[in-house]
Each structure stands twice: as C-alpha cells, then as structure tokens.
C-alpha cells in the first residue's frame, strides 16, 4: 500500500514521498510525516542473513512507496558502496559486556554518512520523477557532522547547490577543516556568529519565508534540506536498527523475538526517532535510551513533560549534541497528540514565542518507550578512559555519552535486556578531547600529531577522511551574523 506524507502542522494536502523529499520542510513550517508507520513485510529471521543493502531496501520500500523497485535499489547500490571502509557498512562490535553499532565507516567518519550517502540519489531521482526543472538549493544547518556529510554527498551533483551554515567556534577543529576544505563548484560553507540553534532557526526561517521562496523560484531555484527535518534523511536511518537486530541474531547474542534496547546519543532527536519508527514497524526494540550531554533539554523533557530551551547553552566536548531545540521531537509530539496537527502547531508556537511548552499527562504516559539519561563532561572523559583501559577500544565523546547512559539505565532499571550503543562518530573526529581522556599526560597540541598518536594507541589506521584534510587548502572563509543568513543565501545564488 502506498504511503503519503503530511505536515505536522496541518497544511492541507498529502504528498508522495518523492515530493516530500524535494520540499524538505512543509510550507507551513511543519515536518513531513508518514500518514501511518508501515509494518515490516519480512520475517525477523530473514534479517539474520541480509546484507546492509538488502536490509535497507526492505525498510525503505515500505516508506518510499512511489519509488520503483529499480529506482530504490539503484539509489541504495550507489550510496552503500566502497566509500565505506568496511564491507558490513554498519558493523556491530562487542567490547567487554557492551555492544557498539559503529556508524562511522563512511566518507566523513560520522553517522550522518549513513543517510546522507543516499539522500542525493533519492533527491535527484525524485526530481526526474516529478519533472522538476529548477536547480535545487540544499540549505543545511550543522552542529558539525551533517554539514560535511551533506557537502560530500552533494558536491558537483548536477542540478543542485548546497549551502551549509555552522556555528563558528562551536565545532571541533577537525570538523571545521572537513567543511572549509570541501571542493565542489556547487558548494558554499558559511560560519555563523552564534550557536547551532541560531543556525537551525535561521534556516527554518528562510524555508518559511514565502517572499524569498517566490523570489528564488523566479530565478530558477527551489529550496530543499539535507537536515534530518527532511524525511529522506530520517527513513534511511531506520535501516541500521533493523540491521543491528539482524547482526545480534547472526552473532547469536539474542534469539528471535528477544527485546533489544538501544542507547542513542541525542541532539536533534532524528537518530533516536528512527529507532522509534523501527520499533513501530515491528523490530523488537525494548527501551529507547535518550542520552544527553550537559545540554540536557531532552533529559528534562522525558523526566517532567516540559520542554524548556530557556537555559544556558553549554559548549561541550560532544558538540554535535550541543542543541537546545531538537527539531525532530516535533514528529514525536505529533504522534503523542494522536496526529492532531492543530494541537501540535500550538506546542510549536509556544516554543517559538516563549521557548517552552508542556505536554499533557495523557501524552506523557505515552513516553514509556523512552528513558532519559545524561553525562557530565567529567563522566564523558572517565567513560572513554575506563573503556580504553579495560578493553583497548577507543570511542569518541558522543559515543561516551551513550556508553555512560547505558550504565545508568541498566543500574536504574535493573534490566536483563541486551542493549546496543549507537557509536555516531570516529574518535579521530574529536582527537583533542579523546586524547585528553585516553592519554592525559600527552602534551603536544598539534591536531594531526595527536591523530597519529591516537592511531598508535588505538592500534588502528588513521581514516582516509583525516588524511585528506591534513594539508588541504581552505576554500570557504565566509562568516556572517545569524540575522544576515537570508542575505548570505541570496548572495551565494548571485541574487
């Protein structure tokens, strides 16, 4: 059966998946959601023997129903190829008594590669299907990882341009170098004086600016998004939870039907929402552990039912999670209020105007699938050190947030379920802080010398993504204020 998409804020009309992917964000500022979450159409036992590509097809075909089998398989084949440095694409490794789902083996060594490798192919296929003759302008706000993955995916893709905004001074040195050295005639990277929320709000405001939308349309352009607000980003992320379940079956760590908890380091809520969708599809996922850093707006929400961004913004060692406005939470809120777009829109209006909202007691009862935990900076560093000391395995700061949350959850809930920790980035992406945890006596401050030393300590080869930027030329130096983002977009398009 076909699946149509509608806005979380009530815009009239339903759209096929390809149109929702092209639009990125609904015209009323809402996020596109499927009219229903489909069920998995294969037996759980089949997951045991499937490759990542096969698993991805069986998940995505249920959501992207206006894509033909040939179109979807072509997109998957092009996305999940030898740009990943392991044949499994998303290997599951056991270290000590914990299981880590490694999602950092793509071209930019972060989990965003898993979805952003396929989005350009889904988008260009959608453009052909819908006979779009305008040039698609991808607007993206990034807290560090989405930007590079989107740039790598869309660089020199015909019929597209990509403009990435990132918080200047709010990402790691390696993250920034990955972005500002990006090649491609259609790429533009702009630093913003502000934090990620400023970047994200600026992009959302541009999307909802009808006058600007009409103006760029007259000039032959159409906006779309590579952020997880785009349903074409969210759906591919569901696949790796199904693949992880199959991996646990294959490794004989669980039996078919056993509940598997997932622990996800969370900022913008897209990754853990994908796990929730996987559970709704029928993957036997138990608890969804939402792991936050010291910007614990989501932890407080799950504890109290109140979402309040009116708090100090903290720059942490896990910058991709330094977020106070978790955009994808809107999709969950929409489900919690029984797909009542009017009620959801009222919550989002309150967030925009006052910085907070509070869900009802009835809605809060529906959050039983989730468990919130958070890690302080000290707990992040001690977790990295402890795991390395005990197993020789090196994890990055974001994964450490989840690894610590996993321990908190198990002690608090006294559960017997096995859990997987979603490892969202290579430790080489955050070398300075990882070295601080693993080898606190190391004193050299050169980022690339630290990279080499970390490789020696971890006993692994330095990823190609790091070697590429070691001596790369900086190609993007533009910086603007958050209020000037609209102008920066027009200037980038020659308007």
RALIN-V683926 format. One record per residue. PHI is phi in whole degrees, -180 to 180 (* if undefined). Layout:
phi = [PHI PHI]
This chain:
phi = [* -75 -115 -107 -122 -137 -82 -69 -115 95 -54 -65 106 -122 -131 -68 -56 -61 -70 -61 -68 -64 -70 78 -124 -66 -62 -91 89 -81 -104 -75 -132 -69 -61 -155 -94 -71 -93 -63 -99 -122 -73 -56 -61 -67 -64 -57 -104 -90 -73 -62 -63 -66 -61 -58 -63 -69 -81 -69 -65 -75 -99 -100 -77 -92 -87 -73 -58 -63 -63 -69 -66 -65 -60 -66 -63 -72 -78 -103 -119 -78 -71 -88 -90 -133 -64 -74 70 -130 -67 -108 -119 -104 -130 65 -105 -119 -115 -116 -90 -84 -109 -119 -99 -89 -66 -117 53 -147 -64 -62 -59 -61 -99 -80 -73 -100 -56 -57 -73 -62 -70 -66 -64 -64 -63 -67 -60 -102 53 -82 -105 -81 -83 -81 -106 -83 -105 -139 -101 -135 -97 141 -100 -56 -57 -65 -64 -68 -60 -64 -71 -99 -56 61 -75 -56 81 -132 -131 -135 -123 -114 -109 -136 -73 -63 85 -111 -130 -73 -59 -64 -58 -64 -62 -60 -81 -76 -101 -65 -88 128 -66 -102 -106 -145 -121 -131 -77 -122 -73 157 -106 -61 -59 -63 -63 -65 -64 -61 -66 -61 -65 -65 -61 -89 -84 -61 -61 -67 -60 -68 -65 -71 -62 -65 -96 89 -120 -144 -77 -149 -128 -108 -70 -71 -69 -82 -63 -72 -88 -73 -58 -61 -72 -63 -60 -74 -75 -65 -65 -63 -64 -62 -65 -65 -66 -64 -80 59 -89 -139 -104 -54 98 -62 -76 -123 -79 -125 -119 -124 -69 -129 -124 -92 76 -69 -66 -76 -65 -61 -65 -64 -62 -60 -64 -65 -73 122 -69 -72 -94 -85 -89 -104 -91 -90 -98 -115 -91 -67 -84 -94 -64 -75 -58 -65 -64 -68 -79 -115 84 -110 -104 -141 -89 -79 -159 -66 -88 -108 -82 -116 -79 -119 -64 -69 -110 -81 -139 -111 -117 -88 -57 -72 -60 -57 -66 -71 -57 -58 -71 -64 -99 58 57 -88 -64 -66 -65 -61 -61 -67 -62 -69 -66 -63 -62 -67 -89 -118 85 -157 -159 -133 -80 -77 -61 -62 -68 -63 -62 -81 -90 -65 -70 -106 -137 -103 -148 -144 -124 -77 -59 -62 -69 -62 -66 -69 -69 -59 -64 -66 -67 -66 -64 -85 -125 80 -92 -106 -119 -86 -68 -69 -63 -65 -58 -70 -63 -69 -61 -60 -66 -61 -61 -64 -69 -72 -93 52 -89 -105 -66 -79 -134 -112 -99 -80 -93 -93 -153 -69 -61 -70 -78 -131 -57 -59 -75 -66 -64 -59 -84 -78 -135 -60 -85 -71 -115 -65 -101 -74 -58 -81 -68 -65 -58 -64 -68 -64 -60 -66 -65 -81 70 -131 -74 -64 -61 -59 -60 -80 -60 -63 -100 -55 -127 -73 -79 -73 -110 -128 -125 -71 -134 -144 -80 -58 -71 -101 -63 -59 -65 -62 -66 -61 -64 -63 -92 72 -105]
